Every structure is written in C-alpha cells, then in structure tokens.
Amino acid sequence: MHEQFITDKAGQKISVILPIAEYEELLEDLEDLAAVAECKNEPTISLDEVIKKLKANDLL
C-alpha cells in the first residue's frame, strides 16, 4: 500500500492519502465483507449438493 499521511502540528496522523486504485480496491473489499456478513446465518449446502444442482441444470 502506498499511503501518505497528513499530520497535525503535534505530528499526530489525522488523515491518509491513497492512490485511487488502492482506495477503490479497499471499497470493493468492504463490499465483499459486508456481503459475507449478510450471509453468515444462512444455511450451508454441501459441495456434493452444489455439484448435483449444477449437473441437473446442465451447468457442469
């Protein structure tokens, strides 16, 4: 990460500057984490069941 910091008169970091690409990547990561958190309590499906469903729909 190529961040730069803005400091106050006491030298305390108060802000950060990131390249746009890195900022956008962080936003995507946050969106992904939010999506995972939303699915946290949903029931899981075994790999075998997923494969069966994909084969039944001619997707595998």
N, C-alpha and C positions, 0 to 999 in steps of 0.2 A: 504494500500500500504506500502511496506517495502523498501522505498528508502534510499539510503545513498548519502551524498553529498561530493564532492571534493571541497575544498576551496583554494583560493589563499593566499598569505602571509598576505593580509589585512583582511582575513576572509570572503571575498565575495564568494558566491557559484558560481562555474564555470562549474561544471559537476554533473551528477547524475548517480548513480549505481542502477539498478533494478534487481531483480531476473528475470531470463529468462522467466518464465511463465507469470509474470506480463507484461514484455515487449511485448511478443507475443500477449497477450490479448489486450494491447493498440493498437498494429498494426492492429489487427482484427477490433477493434472499429473504427479506422481511415478508414479502407477499407469500412466498413459498412456506415459510414457517407458520404464518397465520393460517394458511390452508391446511397444513398438517394438524395444527392445534384444533381446528374446527372438526376434523375427522377423528380426533383422539378417542371419542367414546363410541364410535360406530363399530358395529360387529365386523370381525375379520372373516376373510374367505381363504381357505387353504389353496395352495398352489395347484393341487390336483383339481380342485373345483374350478379354478380360473381356466386351466387348460381344457377341461371338459366343455366349459361355456364357449371358449374361443373356437374349439373344434366344431361344436354344434352350430355355430354361426359362420362356419367356413372362413374364419379369420386366422386359423393356424393350420 
